[in-house]
Amino acid sequence: MSVTLKALLLAASSAIVAQQAAAQSPAEFFKGRNINVYIGFSPGGSYDFFGRLVARHIGKHIPGSPTGVPNSMPGAGSFTAANWLYSAAPKDGTAIGIVSQTMAIEELLKNQAVKFKAAEFNWIGRATNIVEVTFVYAKSKAKTIADAKLHEIPVAGTGPGSPSVGYPLLLNALAGTKFKVIGGFRGSTEGMLAAERGEVDGGLTSWQTIKVTRKAAYDSGQLRVLVQFAPQREKDLPVPAVVELASNDADRTLLTFYASGGEVGRSFLAPPGVPADRVTAIRRAFDAMMKDKEFIADVDKAKAEFSPMTGEKLQKLIADTASVSPAVVARMRTLLQPK
């Protein structure tokens, strides 16, 4: 048999297998399989918490009851995972992921690490929105955000395109702060541990993470929050919302746009090209999981934030990001260039 004939037979066989798989119902396809949940940040933070929690619970709600398996894939502010999910992951419903909430914004900003189109992913659903904050430890010269305008404040960064880098750069440009981003950290937990060791003054994490894992340090003043990245202040957090630091409407619009990533929060996506019936099955499974008593009990036990959104609404939210003024995008691109 010639090499050409063998190749043709192999291609034909693969096509038949693909057609057979496509003809299966979601229950038939998923039965006995794994659903791999790829987590774009290192263990310990809220991305990892929700990634592992969803992996633990989602299988029982998907037709065919597949097994959820968490997979850590940190790197490049989670874009290692996002790029892999977009271009290389199986497009059959067996791979989903959780990556940076600012991915759609970073695509608009033409971040060189971005090799995907956010709107082409199949968005599965959101576990919660997030209020992120910049924190420092007691040794820092910054007791308030005003102090960060007077002194250089080294903070941990998890990679270009992540909010841990973007927010300090924007505040330096628009509010006159002097944050110095120290890169090389794979996640917010690593950054927080570095701050505790005195390697940096602080970094970026969620307000909920502080309330759950560092409450004693916050209550004692050992850990201080300087600013919250939200359109308005949280009731239990008496520090400025980032939009309050804008000195004019143009700056306020820009900061509001960047802070909109908090609405995406801890959301899950599947690669482009997954059959529509499987996307629908996973979305409805996600919705059912958000109401599952055992899932909610795990969320409550961890004292985690919880504010679900359906995949359809999330898909629209991502698409709407593209409607922002090109002038705002162009200005933000300039401001986010490291000096």
N, C-alpha and C positions, 0 to 999 in steps of 0.2 A: 504493500500500500504506500502510495506516495505521501510525502510530507504535506503537500497541498491538500490531498484528499482527507488525510487525518485532521488537518486544521479545519476543513469544512465540516467534517462529521462532529468534531468537538464543539464548534460554534453552533451547529444545529442542535446538538444535545443540550447545550447551555440554554439555548432559546426555549427549548421544550420545557426544561426545568423551571425557567423563569415564568413561562406561561402557566404552568401547573400551579406554581406558588401564587401567582396573581389571581387564579381562579378560586383559590381557597377562601373560605370565610375567615374573618379575623380569629374566631375561636379555633378553627382548624389549623390556621397558620401558627398561632402563638402557643398552642398546646405543646408542652414539653420543652419549650425554648426559654432562654434567658432574655430579660430586658436589661441591658447594660446602661447604667446611669453614669455619665462622665462628668466629673466635677473639676471645674477649671482652676480652683484654688487649693492651696495646701490644707491639710486637716486642721481643725480647731475653730474656724470661723463660722459665720452663719451660712455661707454658701455650702460648706461641707456638711453642716448640721442638716440643712434641708435636703441636700443631695442624698445623704445616707438615709434620712427619714423616708423620703419618697421611694428610694430603692427597697426599703423594708416593707412598705405597705402597698405599693401600687399594683403588684402582681395579682393580688386576690380580686382586684376590681376589673382587670382586663379579661375579656373573653378568652377562655383557654387556660387561665391561671398560670401564666409564665412566672419565672423566678426573677425578682429584681436583684441586680448585682451592682454595688457601688464601685466606681473606678476613679482614682485620683489621677488627674492629668493637669497639674499646675504648669505655669510658664507664660511669660509675656503678658502678664495681667489677665490671664485666662484665654488669651487669643490663640494659644497653642491648641487648646481644646476646641475653640470655636472654629478655627480653620480646618481642623481635622473632621469635625462633625459636618462641616459644609461640603468638603471635597472628597473625603476618603472613607467616612463611616458607612456602614451598610445602610442602604436606603429602603429597608424593608420593615421598619418599625421596631427593630431590636436594639436601636441605639437612640438614647435621648441625652440631654445634657443641661447643665446649669452653668452659666458664664456671666461675665461682667454686665451689670445693669446698664452700663453706658455704651454697649457695643454698637447700637444704632447711631448714637451720637458720634462715636469714633469713626464709623464708616463715612459719615458726612464730612468729618474733619480730615479725611484722607490719611488716617494713621497708616504708616507703612507696614505695620504688623497685621493689618486687616486684609484678609484674603477671602472675604465673604460678602454677601449682600444680606443684611439682616432681615429684610422683608420677604426674602425667598425661603427662609426657614419656616417650618411648620410649628407655630407657637402653641404649646400644649396647655399652659396655665400658669398662674402666679400663686405662690404660697403666701407671700406678703409683700407689701411695700416696705421701704426702709428709710429711716432717718439716720444719715451718717453724720459723724462729728469729727472734728480735730481735737485730739486730747494731748496733754503733756503731763509729765510727772513732776514732782515737787522741786526737783533740782533745776528745772528750767527757769530762765529769767522771765518767761511769759506767764503772768498770773491771769491776764485777760487778753483778748484779741488786740487791744490797744498796745500792749507791751510787745506784741509781735511786730509792730511797726517800728519799734525802737531797737530791737535786738535781733540778731540772726538766730533763727530757731531751726535746728536740724530735725527733720521728720522722716520716717521710713516710707519708702515708695515701693510698690509691688510691680512696677513696670509701666512703660509709656502707654497711655490710653486708659489706665486705671484711674478712678477718682482720687486715689491716694497721691497721684502725681498731678492730675488736672486741677484739683481744687487749690493746692498751694500756689501753682503757677498763676491761676486766675486771680487769687487774692493778692499776690505780689503785684500784679499788673493793675488791678482795679481798686485795691484798698490800701496799697502801700505797705503791705506786710513784707517781712524779710525771711520767709520760710526757705530753707535749703533742703531740697529733696535728696535723700540718700537712698540710692536704688539697690537692687539685689535681693529684696525680700520676696518670698513666694506667696505670701498672704498676710492679712492683717494680724493674725495671731503671732506670726514671726516678728512683725513690726512691734507689736505690743511687748513681747518678751525682750526685744532689743532695747526698748525704752525702759523697761524695768531694770535691765542690766546697766543702764546709763550709756549705751552706745549711741543712742539718739535721744532727743528730748521727748518725742512723741510720735504720733502718726494718725491714721484714719481707721475708725471702726464704726460700728453702729451704736446708737444710744442704748438699744436693747442689750447688746453684748456687755456694755459697761454695767448696766443695771443688774444683769444676771451674774456675770463672772468677776466684776471688779467693784461691786457695790461698797464694800468696806473701804477700799482705797479711795473711792469717790467721796463717801460720807466723811472720811477723815481729812480730806484735802490733799492726800498724797497724790491723787490723780485729779487733774482739772480738765474741764471741757472749755474750749475757747470759742467755738462757733458750731452751729448746727446747719446742715445743708438741706434746707427745706424752705418752702414759700412762706411759712409762718412758724412761730415758735411752738414747740411742744409745751403743753401746760406744766409739765413737771421738770422742764429744763430751762432755767432762767439765764440763758446766754443768747446773743443775737442770732437770728436766722440770717443766712448768707445774703439774702436780698437787702437786708437792712444796711449792709456795708456799701451798697452802691451809692454813688454821689449824683447820678443822673439817670434818666429813663433808659438811655441806651445801654448803660452798664447793668441796670436792673433787668432788662430784657435778656441780656446775655447770661447773667447768673441764673435767672429763672429757667432758661432753656437747659443749661447744663445740669441744674438740680432736678430736672424732670426725670433723669435716670432713676431717681428714687421711687418713681411710680412703677417702673419695671421691676425694681426690687429683686426678689429671689424667684425668678421665673424659669420655666423649663421649655426646651425646644427640641424639635426633631429635625433631621436633615431635610433638605429639599428632595422632592422626588418620591417620598414615601406614599404608597397608595392611599387614596383619599379615605377609603373605608377604614383603614387601620389608624389613620390620623384621628378620625372621628371616634373610633373605639378607645384610643388612648386618652383623648380629651374628656370623653364621658367618664372614663375610669378615674381620671384626675379629679374631676368634679365630685364624683362619689367619694373619693378618698378624703377630700376636704371636709366632708360631712361625717366621716367614719369616726365613731366614738373612740376607738383605740388610737387612731391617728391624732385626734384632738387631745386625748389624754397625754400622749407623748409630747405634744407641743406645750401643753399646760405644765407638764412636769419640768420642762426645760425653761419655762417662763419666757418663751420665744414670742416674737411678734407674729400676728396671724391676721391676714387680710386678703383672702383669696380673690382671684379674678379668672374668668373663663378664658380659654384659648382664643375664642373668637374676638372677645374684647381686647385681649392682649395683642392679637394680630393687627387690629385697627390702630391701637396705640403706637405700635412700631411703625406702621405705615404713615401715621400722622406726623411722626418725627421729621419725615422728609419734606414737610410743607413749610418748615422754618425758612425765614428770609435768607437768601444767599449772602446778603451783606452781613448778617449776624454770623453765619458760618465762616465767611472769609475773615472777619475780624477775630473770631475765636481762634481760628487756625494760627493767626499771627501771634496772639497772646500766649498760646500754649507751646510755642517753640521754646525749648530750654535756652536760657541765656548763657 
